[in-house]
Amino acid sequence: MYVLYILRCKNNALYTGITNNLPARLKKHAEGKGSKYVRANMPFELVYTEELPDKVTALKREFEVKQLTKIEKEKLIEIG
């Protein structure tokens, strides 16, 4: 199982990623090792998750979500 996740950074930007181990990935982000963008805009808050069956599906969904506008992402989070 994979998880698509969205983080809200301190600058109110939304960071989208996927992982097969959400707790470990969040820990890496919190340690400043997950991504340069999140590290530069900490602290962050986990605001959305979506479970997906496999990596291929997760990658496709990540691409779809990254193509959304910020307003569309906010709506996704809201109905989440």
Distance bins in CASP14 RR format, pairs under 12 A and 6 or more apart:
PFRMAT RR
TARGET T0000
AUTHOR 0000-0000-0000
RMODE 2
METHOD distances of the structure
MODEL  1
1 18 0 0 0 0 0 1 0 0 0 0 0
1 19 0 0 0 0 0 1 0 0 0 0 0
1 20 1 0 0 1 0 0 0 0 0 0 0
1 21 0 0 0 0 1 0 0 0 0 0 0
1 22 0 0 0 0 1 0 0 0 0 0 0
1 49 0 0 0 0 0 1 0 0 0 0 0
1 50 0 0 0 0 0 1 0 0 0 0 0
1 51 1 0 1 0 0 0 0 0 0 0 0
1 52 1 0 0 1 0 0 0 0 0 0 0
1 53 1 0 0 1 0 0 0 0 0 0 0
1 54 1 0 0 1 0 0 0 0 0 0 0
1 55 0 0 0 0 1 0 0 0 0 0 0
1 57 0 0 0 0 0 1 0 0 0 0 0
1 58 0 0 0 0 1 0 0 0 0 0 0
2 17 0 0 0 0 1 0 0 0 0 0 0
2 18 1 0 1 0 0 0 0 0 0 0 0
2 19 1 0 0 1 0 0 0 0 0 0 0
2 20 1 0 1 0 0 0 0 0 0 0 0
2 21 0 0 0 0 1 0 0 0 0 0 0
2 22 0 0 0 0 1 0 0 0 0 0 0
2 25 0 0 0 0 0 1 0 0 0 0 0
2 49 0 0 0 0 0 1 0 0 0 0 0
2 50 0 0 0 0 1 0 0 0 0 0 0
2 51 1 0 0 1 0 0 0 0 0 0 0
2 52 1 0 1 0 0 0 0 0 0 0 0
2 53 1 0 0 1 0 0 0 0 0 0 0
2 54 1 0 0 1 0 0 0 0 0 0 0
2 55 1 0 1 0 0 0 0 0 0 0 0
2 56 0 0 0 0 1 0 0 0 0 0 0
2 57 1 0 0 1 0 0 0 0 0 0 0
2 58 1 1 0 0 0 0 0 0 0 0 0
2 59 0 0 0 0 1 0 0 0 0 0 0
2 60 0 0 0 0 0 1 0 0 0 0 0
2 61 0 0 0 0 1 0 0 0 0 0 0
2 62 0 0 0 0 1 0 0 0 0 0 0
3 16 0 0 0 0 0 1 0 0 0 0 0
3 17 0 0 0 0 1 0 0 0 0 0 0
3 18 1 0 0 1 0 0 0 0 0 0 0
3 19 1 0 1 0 0 0 0 0 0 0 0
3 20 1 0 0 1 0 0 0 0 0 0 0
3 21 0 0 0 0 1 0 0 0 0 0 0
3 22 1 0 1 0 0 0 0 0 0 0 0
3 23 0 0 0 0 0 1 0 0 0 0 0
3 24 0 0 0 0 0 1 0 0 0 0 0
3 25 0 0 0 0 1 0 0 0 0 0 0
3 26 0 0 0 0 0 1 0 0 0 0 0
3 46 0 0 0 0 0 1 0 0 0 0 0
3 48 0 0 0 0 0 1 0 0 0 0 0
3 49 1 0 1 0 0 0 0 0 0 0 0
3 50 1 0 0 1 0 0 0 0 0 0 0
3 51 1 0 1 0 0 0 0 0 0 0 0
3 52 1 0 0 1 0 0 0 0 0 0 0
3 53 0 0 0 0 0 1 0 0 0 0 0
3 54 0 0 0 0 0 1 0 0 0 0 0
3 55 0 0 0 0 0 1 0 0 0 0 0
3 57 0 0 0 0 0 1 0 0 0 0 0
3 58 1 0 0 1 0 0 0 0 0 0 0
3 61 0 0 0 0 0 1 0 0 0 0 0
3 62 0 0 0 0 0 1 0 0 0 0 0
4 15 0 0 0 0 0 1 0 0 0 0 0
4 16 1 0 0 1 0 0 0 0 0 0 0
4 17 1 0 0 1 0 0 0 0 0 0 0
4 18 1 0 1 0 0 0 0 0 0 0 0
4 19 0 0 0 0 1 0 0 0 0 0 0
4 20 0 0 0 0 0 1 0 0 0 0 0
4 22 0 0 0 0 1 0 0 0 0 0 0
4 25 0 0 0 0 0 1 0 0 0 0 0
4 46 0 0 0 0 0 1 0 0 0 0 0
4 48 1 0 0 1 0 0 0 0 0 0 0
4 49 1 0 0 1 0 0 0 0 0 0 0
4 50 1 0 1 0 0 0 0 0 0 0 0
4 51 0 0 0 0 1 0 0 0 0 0 0
4 52 1 0 0 1 0 0 0 0 0 0 0
4 53 0 0 0 0 0 1 0 0 0 0 0
4 55 0 0 0 0 0 1 0 0 0 0 0
4 57 0 0 0 0 1 0 0 0 0 0 0
4 58 1 0 1 0 0 0 0 0 0 0 0
4 59 0 0 0 0 1 0 0 0 0 0 0
4 60 0 0 0 0 0 1 0 0 0 0 0
4 61 1 0 1 0 0 0 0 0 0 0 0
4 62 1 0 1 0 0 0 0 0 0 0 0
4 63 0 0 0 0 0 1 0 0 0 0 0
4 64 0 0 0 0 1 0 0 0 0 0 0
4 65 1 0 0 1 0 0 0 0 0 0 0
4 66 0 0 0 0 0 1 0 0 0 0 0
4 68 0 0 0 0 0 1 0 0 0 0 0
4 73 0 0 0 0 0 1 0 0 0 0 0
4 76 0 0 0 0 0 1 0 0 0 0 0
4 77 0 0 0 0 0 1 0 0 0 0 0
4 80 0 0 0 0 0 1 0 0 0 0 0
5 14 0 0 0 0 0 1 0 0 0 0 0
5 15 0 0 0 0 1 0 0 0 0 0 0
5 16 1 0 0 1 0 0 0 0 0 0 0
5 17 1 0 1 0 0 0 0 0 0 0 0
5 18 1 0 0 1 0 0 0 0 0 0 0
5 19 1 0 0 1 0 0 0 0 0 0 0
5 20 0 0 0 0 0 1 0 0 0 0 0
5 21 0 0 0 0 0 1 0 0 0 0 0
5 22 1 0 0 1 0 0 0 0 0 0 0
5 23 0 0 0 0 0 1 0 0 0 0 0
5 25 1 0 0 1 0 0 0 0 0 0 0
5 26 1 0 0 1 0 0 0 0 0 0 0
5 29 0 0 0 0 1 0 0 0 0 0 0
5 34 0 0 0 0 0 1 0 0 0 0 0
5 35 0 0 0 0 0 1 0 0 0 0 0
5 38 0 0 0 0 0 1 0 0 0 0 0
5 44 0 0 0 0 0 1 0 0 0 0 0
5 45 0 0 0 0 0 1 0 0 0 0 0
5 46 1 0 0 1 0 0 0 0 0 0 0
5 47 0 0 0 0 1 0 0 0 0 0 0
5 48 1 0 0 1 0 0 0 0 0 0 0
5 49 1 0 1 0 0 0 0 0 0 0 0
5 50 1 0 0 1 0 0 0 0 0 0 0
5 51 0 0 0 0 0 1 0 0 0 0 0
5 52 0 0 0 0 0 1 0 0 0 0 0
5 58 0 0 0 0 0 1 0 0 0 0 0
5 61 0 0 0 0 0 1 0 0 0 0 0
5 62 0 0 0 0 1 0 0 0 0 0 0
5 65 0 0 0 0 1 0 0 0 0 0 0
5 76 0 0 0 0 0 1 0 0 0 0 0
5 77 0 0 0 0 0 1 0 0 0 0 0
5 80 0 0 0 0 0 1 0 0 0 0 0
6 13 0 0 0 0 0 1 0 0 0 0 0
6 14 1 0 1 0 0 0 0 0 0 0 0
6 15 1 0 0 1 0 0 0 0 0 0 0
6 16 1 0 1 0 0 0 0 0 0 0 0
6 17 1 0 0 1 0 0 0 0 0 0 0
6 18 0 0 0 0 0 1 0 0 0 0 0
6 22 0 0 0 0 0 1 0 0 0 0 0
6 38 0 0 0 0 0 1 0 0 0 0 0
6 44 0 0 0 0 1 0 0 0 0 0 0
6 45 0 0 0 0 1 0 0 0 0 0 0
6 46 1 0 0 1 0 0 0 0 0 0 0
6 47 1 0 1 0 0 0 0 0 0 0 0
6 48 1 1 0 0 0 0 0 0 0 0 0
6 49 1 0 0 1 0 0 0 0 0 0 0
6 50 0 0 0 0 1 0 0 0 0 0 0
6 61 0 0 0 0 0 1 0 0 0 0 0
6 62 0 0 0 0 0 1 0 0 0 0 0
6 65 1 0 0 1 0 0 0 0 0 0 0
6 66 0 0 0 0 0 1 0 0 0 0 0
6 68 0 0 0 0 0 1 0 0 0 0 0
6 70 0 0 0 0 0 1 0 0 0 0 0
6 72 0 0 0 0 0 1 0 0 0 0 0
6 73 1 0 0 1 0 0 0 0 0 0 0
6 74 0 0 0 0 1 0 0 0 0 0 0
6 75 0 0 0 0 0 1 0 0 0 0 0
6 76 1 0 0 1 0 0 0 0 0 0 0
6 77 1 0 0 1 0 0 0 0 0 0 0
6 78 0 0 0 0 0 1 0 0 0 0 0
6 80 0 0 0 0 1 0 0 0 0 0 0
7 13 0 0 0 0 1 0 0 0 0 0 0
7 14 1 0 0 1 0 0 0 0 0 0 0
7 15 1 0 1 0 0 0 0 0 0 0 0
7 16 0 0 0 0 1 0 0 0 0 0 0
7 17 0 0 0 0 1 0 0 0 0 0 0
7 19 0 0 0 0 0 1 0 0 0 0 0
7 22 0 0 0 0 0 1 0 0 0 0 0
7 25 0 0 0 0 1 0 0 0 0 0 0
7 26 0 0 0 0 1 0 0 0 0 0 0
7 28 0 0 0 0 0 1 0 0 0 0 0
7 29 1 0 0 1 0 0 0 0 0 0 0
7 30 0 0 0 0 0 1 0 0 0 0 0
7 34 0 0 0 0 0 1 0 0 0 0 0
7 35 0 0 0 0 1 0 0 0 0 0 0
7 37 0 0 0 0 1 0 0 0 0 0 0
7 38 1 0 0 1 0 0 0 0 0 0 0
7 39 0 0 0 0 0 1 0 0 0 0 0
7 41 0 0 0 0 1 0 0 0 0 0 0
7 42 0 0 0 0 1 0 0 0 0 0 0
7 43 0 0 0 0 1 0 0 0 0 0 0
7 44 1 0 1 0 0 0 0 0 0 0 0
7 45 1 0 0 1 0 0 0 0 0 0 0
7 46 1 0 1 0 0 0 0 0 0 0 0
7 47 1 0 0 1 0 0 0 0 0 0 0
7 48 0 0 0 0 1 0 0 0 0 0 0
7 49 0 0 0 0 0 1 0 0 0 0 0
7 73 0 0 0 0 0 1 0 0 0 0 0
7 77 0 0 0 0 0 1 0 0 0 0 0
8 14 1 0 1 0 0 0 0 0 0 0 0
8 15 0 0 0 0 1 0 0 0 0 0 0
8 16 0 0 0 0 0 1 0 0 0 0 0
8 38 0 0 0 0 0 1 0 0 0 0 0
8 41 0 0 0 0 1 0 0 0 0 0 0
8 42 0 0 0 0 0 1 0 0 0 0 0
8 43 0 0 0 0 1 0 0 0 0 0 0
8 44 1 0 0 1 0 0 0 0 0 0 0
8 45 1 0 1 0 0 0 0 0 0 0 0
8 46 0 0 0 0 1 0 0 0 0 0 0
8 47 1 0 1 0 0 0 0 0 0 0 0
8 48 0 0 0 0 1 0 0 0 0 0 0
8 70 0 0 0 0 0 1 0 0 0 0 0
8 73 0 0 0 0 1 0 0 0 0 0 0
8 74 0 0 0 0 1 0 0 0 0 0 0
8 77 0 0 0 0 1 0 0 0 0 0 0
9 15 1 0 1 0 0 0 0 0 0 0 0
9 16 0 0 0 0 0 1 0 0 0 0 0
9 29 0 0 0 0 1 0 0 0 0 0 0
9 35 0 0 0 0 0 1 0 0 0 0 0
9 36 0 0 0 0 0 1 0 0 0 0 0
9 37 1 0 0 1 0 0 0 0 0 0 0
9 38 1 0 0 1 0 0 0 0 0 0 0
9 39 0 0 0 0 1 0 0 0 0 0 0
9 40 0 0 0 0 1 0 0 0 0 0 0
9 41 1 1 0 0 0 0 0 0 0 0 0
9 42 1 0 0 1 0 0 0 0 0 0 0
9 43 1 0 0 1 0 0 0 0 0 0 0
9 44 1 0 1 0 0 0 0 0 0 0 0
9 45 0 0 0 0 1 0 0 0 0 0 0
9 46 0 0 0 0 0 1 0 0 0 0 0
9 47 0 0 0 0 0 1 0 0 0 0 0
10 37 0 0 0 0 0 1 0 0 0 0 0
10 38 0 0 0 0 1 0 0 0 0 0 0
10 39 0 0 0 0 0 1 0 0 0 0 0
10 40 0 0 0 0 1 0 0 0 0 0 0
10 41 1 0 1 0 0 0 0 0 0 0 0
10 42 1 0 0 1 0 0 0 0 0 0 0
10 43 1 0 1 0 0 0 0 0 0 0 0
10 44 1 0 0 1 0 0 0 0 0 0 0
10 45 0 0 0 0 1 0 0 0 0 0 0
11 37 0 0 0 0 1 0 0 0 0 0 0
11 38 0 0 0 0 0 1 0 0 0 0 0
11 40 0 0 0 0 1 0 0 0 0 0 0
11 41 1 0 1 0 0 0 0 0 0 0 0
11 42 0 0 0 0 0 1 0 0 0 0 0
11 43 0 0 0 0 0 1 0 0 0 0 0
11 44 0 0 0 0 1 0 0 0 0 0 0
11 70 0 0 0 0 0 1 0 0 0 0 0
12 41 0 0 0 0 1 0 0 0 0 0 0
12 44 0 0 0 0 0 1 0 0 0 0 0
12 45 0 0 0 0 0 1 0 0 0 0 0
12 47 0 0 0 0 0 1 0 0 0 0 0
12 70 0 0 0 0 1 0 0 0 0 0 0
12 73 0 0 0 0 0 1 0 0 0 0 0
12 74 0 0 0 0 0 1 0 0 0 0 0
13 35 0 0 0 0 0 1 0 0 0 0 0
13 37 1 0 0 1 0 0 0 0 0 0 0
13 38 0 0 0 0 1 0 0 0 0 0 0
13 40 0 0 0 0 0 1 0 0 0 0 0
13 41 1 0 0 1 0 0 0 0 0 0 0
13 42 0 0 0 0 0 1 0 0 0 0 0
13 44 0 0 0 0 1 0 0 0 0 0 0
13 45 0 0 0 0 0 1 0 0 0 0 0
13 47 0 0 0 0 0 1 0 0 0 0 0
13 70 0 0 0 0 1 0 0 0 0 0 0
13 73 0 0 0 0 0 1 0 0 0 0 0
13 74 0 0 0 0 0 1 0 0 0 0 0
14 37 0 0 0 0 0 1 0 0 0 0 0
14 38 0 0 0 0 0 1 0 0 0 0 0
14 41 0 0 0 0 0 1 0 0 0 0 0
14 44 0 0 0 0 1 0 0 0 0 0 0
14 45 0 0 0 0 0 1 0 0 0 0 0
14 46 0 0 0 0 0 1 0 0 0 0 0
14 47 1 0 0 1 0 0 0 0 0 0 0
14 48 0 0 0 0 1 0 0 0 0 0 0
14 65 0 0 0 0 1 0 0 0 0 0 0
14 66 0 0 0 0 1 0 0 0 0 0 0
14 68 0 0 0 0 1 0 0 0 0 0 0
14 69 0 0 0 0 0 1 0 0 0 0 0
14 70 1 0 0 1 0 0 0 0 0 0 0
14 71 0 0 0 0 0 1 0 0 0 0 0
14 72 0 0 0 0 0 1 0 0 0 0 0
14 73 1 0 1 0 0 0 0 0 0 0 0
14 74 1 0 0 1 0 0 0 0 0 0 0
14 75 0 0 0 0 0 1 0 0 0 0 0
14 76 0 0 0 0 1 0 0 0 0 0 0
14 77 1 0 0 1 0 0 0 0 0 0 0
15 25 0 0 0 0 0 1 0 0 0 0 0
15 26 0 0 0 0 0 1 0 0 0 0 0
15 29 0 0 0 0 1 0 0 0 0 0 0
15 34 0 0 0 0 1 0 0 0 0 0 0
15 35 1 0 0 1 0 0 0 0 0 0 0
15 36 0 0 0 0 0 1 0 0 0 0 0
15 37 1 0 0 1 0 0 0 0 0 0 0
15 38 1 0 1 0 0 0 0 0 0 0 0
15 39 0 0 0 0 0 1 0 0 0 0 0
15 40 0 0 0 0 0 1 0 0 0 0 0
15 41 1 0 0 1 0 0 0 0 0 0 0
15 42 0 0 0 0 0 1 0 0 0 0 0
15 44 1 0 0 1 0 0 0 0 0 0 0
15 45 0 0 0 0 0 1 0 0 0 0 0
15 46 0 0 0 0 0 1 0 0 0 0 0
15 47 0 0 0 0 1 0 0 0 0 0 0
15 48 0 0 0 0 0 1 0 0 0 0 0
15 62 0 0 0 0 0 1 0 0 0 0 0
15 65 0 0 0 0 0 1 0 0 0 0 0
15 66 0 0 0 0 1 0 0 0 0 0 0
15 70 0 0 0 0 0 1 0 0 0 0 0
15 73 0 0 0 0 0 1 0 0 0 0 0
16 35 0 0 0 0 0 1 0 0 0 0 0
16 37 0 0 0 0 0 1 0 0 0 0 0
16 38 0 0 0 0 0 1 0 0 0 0 0
16 46 0 0 0 0 0 1 0 0 0 0 0
16 47 0 0 0 0 0 1 0 0 0 0 0
16 48 0 0 0 0 1 0 0 0 0 0 0
16 49 0 0 0 0 0 1 0 0 0 0 0
16 50 0 0 0 0 0 1 0 0 0 0 0
16 58 0 0 0 0 0 1 0 0 0 0 0
16 59 0 0 0 0 0 1 0 0 0 0 0
16 61 0 0 0 0 1 0 0 0 0 0 0
16 62 1 0 0 1 0 0 0 0 0 0 0
16 63 0 0 0 0 1 0 0 0 0 0 0
16 64 0 0 0 0 1 0 0 0 0 0 0
16 65 1 0 1 0 0 0 0 0 0 0 0
16 66 1 0 1 0 0 0 0 0 0 0 0
16 67 0 0 0 0 0 1 0 0 0 0 0
16 68 0 0 0 0 1 0 0 0 0 0 0
16 70 0 0 0 0 0 1 0 0 0 0 0
16 72 0 0 0 0 0 1 0 0 0 0 0
16 73 1 0 0 1 0 0 0 0 0 0 0
16 76 0 0 0 0 1 0 0 0 0 0 0
16 77 0 0 0 0 0 1 0 0 0 0 0
17 25 0 0 0 0 1 0 0 0 0 0 0
17 26 0 0 0 0 0 1 0 0 0 0 0
17 28 0 0 0 0 0 1 0 0 0 0 0
17 29 0 0 0 0 0 1 0 0 0 0 0
17 34 0 0 0 0 0 1 0 0 0 0 0
17 35 0 0 0 0 1 0 0 0 0 0 0
17 37 0 0 0 0 0 1 0 0 0 0 0
17 38 0 0 0 0 1 0 0 0 0 0 0
17 44 0 0 0 0 0 1 0 0 0 0 0
17 46 0 0 0 0 0 1 0 0 0 0 0
17 48 0 0 0 0 0 1 0 0 0 0 0
17 49 0 0 0 0 0 1 0 0 0 0 0
17 50 0 0 0 0 0 1 0 0 0 0 0
17 52 0 0 0 0 0 1 0 0 0 0 0
17 58 0 0 0 0 1 0 0 0 0 0 0
17 59 0 0 0 0 1 0 0 0 0 0 0
17 61 0 0 0 0 1 0 0 0 0 0 0
17 62 1 0 1 0 0 0 0 0 0 0 0
17 63 0 0 0 0 0 1 0 0 0 0 0
17 65 0 0 0 0 1 0 0 0 0 0 0
17 66 0 0 0 0 1 0 0 0 0 0 0
18 25 0 0 0 0 1 0 0 0 0 0 0
18 49 0 0 0 0 0 1 0 0 0 0 0
18 50 0 0 0 0 1 0 0 0 0 0 0
18 51 0 0 0 0 0 1 0 0 0 0 0
18 52 1 0 0 1 0 0 0 0 0 0 0
18 54 0 0 0 0 0 1 0 0 0 0 0
18 55 1 0 0 1 0 0 0 0 0 0 0
18 56 0 0 0 0 0 1 0 0 0 0 0
18 57 0 0 0 0 1 0 0 0 0 0 0
18 58 1 0 1 0 0 0 0 0 0 0 0
18 59 1 0 0 1 0 0 0 0 0 0 0
18 60 0 0 0 0 0 1 0 0 0 0 0
18 61 1 0 0 1 0 0 0 0 0 0 0
18 62 1 0 1 0 0 0 0 0 0 0 0
18 63 0 0 0 0 1 0 0 0 0 0 0
18 64 0 0 0 0 0 1 0 0 0 0 0
18 65 0 0 0 0 1 0 0 0 0 0 0
18 66 0 0 0 0 0 1 0 0 0 0 0
19 25 1 1 0 0 0 0 0 0 0 0 0
19 26 0 0 0 0 1 0 0 0 0 0 0
19 27 0 0 0 0 0 1 0 0 0 0 0
19 28 0 0 0 0 1 0 0 0 0 0 0
19 29 0 0 0 0 1 0 0 0 0 0 0
19 34 0 0 0 0 1 0 0 0 0 0 0
19 35 0 0 0 0 0 1 0 0 0 0 0
19 46 0 0 0 0 0 1 0 0 0 0 0
19 49 0 0 0 0 1 0 0 0 0 0 0
19 50 0 0 0 0 0 1 0 0 0 0 0
19 51 0 0 0 0 0 1 0 0 0 0 0
19 52 0 0 0 0 0 1 0 0 0 0 0
19 55 0 0 0 0 0 1 0 0 0 0 0
19 58 0 0 0 0 1 0 0 0 0 0 0
19 59 0 0 0 0 0 1 0 0 0 0 0
19 62 0 0 0 0 0 1 0 0 0 0 0
20 51 0 0 0 0 0 1 0 0 0 0 0
20 52 0 0 0 0 1 0 0 0 0 0 0
20 53 0 0 0 0 0 1 0 0 0 0 0
20 54 0 0 0 0 1 0 0 0 0 0 0
20 55 1 0 0 1 0 0 0 0 0 0 0
20 57 0 0 0 0 0 1 0 0 0 0 0
20 58 0 0 0 0 1 0 0 0 0 0 0
20 59 0 0 0 0 0 1 0 0 0 0 0
21 27 0 0 0 0 1 0 0 0 0 0 0
21 28 0 0 0 0 1 0 0 0 0 0 0
22 28 0 0 0 0 0 1 0 0 0 0 0
22 29 0 0 0 0 0 1 0 0 0 0 0
22 46 0 0 0 0 1 0 0 0 0 0 0
22 48 0 0 0 0 0 1 0 0 0 0 0
22 49 1 0 0 1 0 0 0 0 0 0 0
22 50 0 0 0 0 0 1 0 0 0 0 0
22 51 0 0 0 0 1 0 0 0 0 0 0
22 52 0 0 0 0 0 1 0 0 0 0 0
22 58 0 0 0 0 0 1 0 0 0 0 0
23 29 0 0 0 0 0 1 0 0 0 0 0
23 30 0 0 0 0 0 1 0 0 0 0 0
23 46 0 0 0 0 0 1 0 0 0 0 0
23 49 0 0 0 0 0 1 0 0 0 0 0
24 30 0 0 0 0 0 1 0 0 0 0 0
24 31 0 0 0 0 0 1 0 0 0 0 0
24 33 0 0 0 0 0 1 0 0 0 0 0
24 34 0 0 0 0 0 1 0 0 0 0 0
25 31 0 0 0 0 0 1 0 0 0 0 0
25 32 0 0 0 0 0 1 0 0 0 0 0
25 33 0 0 0 0 0 1 0 0 0 0 0
25 34 1 0 0 1 0 0 0 0 0 0 0
25 35 0 0 0 0 1 0 0 0 0 0 0
25 38 0 0 0 0 0 1 0 0 0 0 0
25 44 0 0 0 0 0 1 0 0 0 0 0
25 46 0 0 0 0 1 0 0 0 0 0 0
25 49 0 0 0 0 0 1 0 0 0 0 0
26 32 0 0 0 0 0 1 0 0 0 0 0
26 33 0 0 0 0 0 1 0 0 0 0 0
26 34 0 0 0 0 1 0 0 0 0 0 0
26 35 0 0 0 0 0 1 0 0 0 0 0
26 38 0 0 0 0 0 1 0 0 0 0 0
26 42 0 0 0 0 0 1 0 0 0 0 0
26 43 0 0 0 0 0 1 0 0 0 0 0
26 44 0 0 0 0 1 0 0 0 0 0 0
26 45 0 0 0 0 0 1 0 0 0 0 0
26 46 1 0 0 1 0 0 0 0 0 0 0
26 49 0 0 0 0 0 1 0 0 0 0 0
27 33 0 0 0 0 1 0 0 0 0 0 0
27 34 0 0 0 0 1 0 0 0 0 0 0
27 46 0 0 0 0 0 1 0 0 0 0 0
28 34 1 0 1 0 0 0 0 0 0 0 0
28 35 0 0 0 0 1 0 0 0 0 0 0
28 38 0 0 0 0 1 0 0 0 0 0 0
28 39 0 0 0 0 1 0 0 0 0 0 0
28 44 0 0 0 0 0 1 0 0 0 0 0
29 35 1 0 0 1 0 0 0 0 0 0 0
29 36 0 0 0 0 0 1 0 0 0 0 0
29 37 0 0 0 0 1 0 0 0 0 0 0
29 38 1 0 1 0 0 0 0 0 0 0 0
29 39 1 0 0 1 0 0 0 0 0 0 0
29 40 0 0 0 0 0 1 0 0 0 0 0
29 41 0 0 0 0 0 1 0 0 0 0 0
29 42 1 0 0 1 0 0 0 0 0 0 0
29 43 0 0 0 0 1 0 0 0 0 0 0
29 44 1 0 0 1 0 0 0 0 0 0 0
29 45 0 0 0 0 0 1 0 0 0 0 0
29 46 0 0 0 0 1 0 0 0 0 0 0
30 38 0 0 0 0 1 0 0 0 0 0 0
30 39 0 0 0 0 1 0 0 0 0 0 0
30 42 1 0 0 1 0 0 0 0 0 0 0
30 43 0 0 0 0 1 0 0 0 0 0 0
30 44 0 0 0 0 1 0 0 0 0 0 0
30 45 0 0 0 0 0 1 0 0 0 0 0
30 46 0 0 0 0 0 1 0 0 0 0 0
31 38 0 0 0 0 0 1 0 0 0 0 0
31 39 0 0 0 0 1 0 0 0 0 0 0
31 42 0 0 0 0 0 1 0 0 0 0 0
32 38 1 0 0 1 0 0 0 0 0 0 0
32 39 1 0 1 0 0 0 0 0 0 0 0
32 40 0 0 0 0 1 0 0 0 0 0 0
32 41 0 0 0 0 0 1 0 0 0 0 0
32 42 1 0 0 1 0 0 0 0 0 0 0
32 43 0 0 0 0 0 1 0 0 0 0 0
32 44 0 0 0 0 0 1 0 0 0 0 0
33 39 1 0 0 1 0 0 0 0 0 0 0
33 42 0 0 0 0 0 1 0 0 0 0 0
34 40 0 0 0 0 0 1 0 0 0 0 0
34 42 0 0 0 0 0 1 0 0 0 0 0
34 44 0 0 0 0 0 1 0 0 0 0 0
35 41 0 0 0 0 1 0 0 0 0 0 0
35 42 0 0 0 0 0 1 0 0 0 0 0
35 44 0 0 0 0 0 1 0 0 0 0 0
36 42 0 0 0 0 0 1 0 0 0 0 0
37 44 0 0 0 0 1 0 0 0 0 0 0
38 44 1 0 1 0 0 0 0 0 0 0 0
38 45 0 0 0 0 0 1 0 0 0 0 0
38 46 0 0 0 0 0 1 0 0 0 0 0
45 77 0 0 0 0 0 1 0 0 0 0 0
46 77 0 0 0 0 0 1 0 0 0 0 0
47 73 0 0 0 0 1 0 0 0 0 0 0
47 74 0 0 0 0 1 0 0 0 0 0 0
47 76 0 0 0 0 1 0 0 0 0 0 0
47 77 1 0 1 0 0 0 0 0 0 0 0
47 78 0 0 0 0 1 0 0 0 0 0 0
47 80 0 0 0 0 1 0 0 0 0 0 0
48 61 0 0 0 0 0 1 0 0 0 0 0
48 65 0 0 0 0 1 0 0 0 0 0 0
48 68 0 0 0 0 0 1 0 0 0 0 0
48 73 0 0 0 0 1 0 0 0 0 0 0
48 74 0 0 0 0 1 0 0 0 0 0 0
48 75 0 0 0 0 0 1 0 0 0 0 0
48 76 1 0 0 1 0 0 0 0 0 0 0
48 77 1 0 1 0 0 0 0 0 0 0 0
48 78 0 0 0 0 1 0 0 0 0 0 0
48 79 0 0 0 0 1 0 0 0 0 0 0
48 80 1 0 0 1 0 0 0 0 0 0 0
49 58 0 0 0 0 0 1 0 0 0 0 0
49 61 0 0 0 0 0 1 0 0 0 0 0
49 65 0 0 0 0 0 1 0 0 0 0 0
49 76 0 0 0 0 0 1 0 0 0 0 0
49 77 0 0 0 0 0 1 0 0 0 0 0
49 80 0 0 0 0 1 0 0 0 0 0 0
50 57 0 0 0 0 0 1 0 0 0 0 0
50 58 0 0 0 0 1 0 0 0 0 0 0
50 61 1 0 0 1 0 0 0 0 0 0 0
50 62 0 0 0 0 1 0 0 0 0 0 0
50 64 0 0 0 0 0 1 0 0 0 0 0
50 65 0 0 0 0 1 0 0 0 0 0 0
50 76 0 0 0 0 1 0 0 0 0 0 0
50 77 0 0 0 0 0 1 0 0 0 0 0
50 79 0 0 0 0 0 1 0 0 0 0 0
50 80 0 0 0 0 1 0 0 0 0 0 0
51 57 0 0 0 0 0 1 0 0 0 0 0
51 58 0 0 0 0 1 0 0 0 0 0 0
51 61 0 0 0 0 0 1 0 0 0 0 0
52 58 1 0 1 0 0 0 0 0 0 0 0
52 59 0 0 0 0 1 0 0 0 0 0 0
52 60 0 0 0 0 1 0 0 0 0 0 0
52 61 1 0 1 0 0 0 0 0 0 0 0
52 62 0 0 0 0 1 0 0 0 0 0 0
52 64 0 0 0 0 0 1 0 0 0 0 0
52 65 0 0 0 0 0 1 0 0 0 0 0
53 60 0 0 0 0 0 1 0 0 0 0 0
53 61 0 0 0 0 0 1 0 0 0 0 0
54 60 0 0 0 0 0 1 0 0 0 0 0
54 61 0 0 0 0 0 1 0 0 0 0 0
55 61 0 0 0 0 0 1 0 0 0 0 0
55 62 0 0 0 0 0 1 0 0 0 0 0
56 62 0 0 0 0 0 1 0 0 0 0 0
56 63 0 0 0 0 0 1 0 0 0 0 0
57 63 0 0 0 0 0 1 0 0 0 0 0
57 64 0 0 0 0 0 1 0 0 0 0 0
58 64 0 0 0 0 0 1 0 0 0 0 0
58 65 0 0 0 0 0 1 0 0 0 0 0
59 65 0 0 0 0 0 1 0 0 0 0 0
59 66 0 0 0 0 0 1 0 0 0 0 0
60 66 0 0 0 0 0 1 0 0 0 0 0
60 67 0 0 0 0 0 1 0 0 0 0 0
61 67 0 0 0 0 0 1 0 0 0 0 0
61 68 0 0 0 0 0 1 0 0 0 0 0
61 76 0 0 0 0 0 1 0 0 0 0 0
62 68 0 0 0 0 0 1 0 0 0 0 0
64 72 0 0 0 0 0 1 0 0 0 0 0
64 73 0 0 0 0 0 1 0 0 0 0 0
64 76 0 0 0 0 0 1 0 0 0 0 0
65 72 0 0 0 0 1 0 0 0 0 0 0
65 73 1 0 0 1 0 0 0 0 0 0 0
65 74 0 0 0 0 0 1 0 0 0 0 0
65 75 0 0 0 0 0 1 0 0 0 0 0
65 76 1 0 0 1 0 0 0 0 0 0 0
65 77 0 0 0 0 0 1 0 0 0 0 0
66 72 0 0 0 0 0 1 0 0 0 0 0
66 73 0 0 0 0 1 0 0 0 0 0 0
66 76 0 0 0 0 0 1 0 0 0 0 0
67 73 0 0 0 0 0 1 0 0 0 0 0
67 76 0 0 0 0 0 1 0 0 0 0 0
68 74 0 0 0 0 1 0 0 0 0 0 0
68 75 0 0 0 0 1 0 0 0 0 0 0
68 76 1 0 0 1 0 0 0 0 0 0 0
68 77 0 0 0 0 0 1 0 0 0 0 0
69 75 0 0 0 0 1 0 0 0 0 0 0
69 76 0 0 0 0 0 1 0 0 0 0 0
70 76 0 0 0 0 0 1 0 0 0 0 0
70 77 0 0 0 0 0 1 0 0 0 0 0
71 77 0 0 0 0 0 1 0 0 0 0 0
71 78 0 0 0 0 0 1 0 0 0 0 0
72 78 0 0 0 0 0 1 0 0 0 0 0
72 79 0 0 0 0 0 1 0 0 0 0 0
73 79 0 0 0 0 0 1 0 0 0 0 0
73 80 0 0 0 0 0 1 0 0 0 0 0
74 80 0 0 0 0 0 1 0 0 0 0 0
END
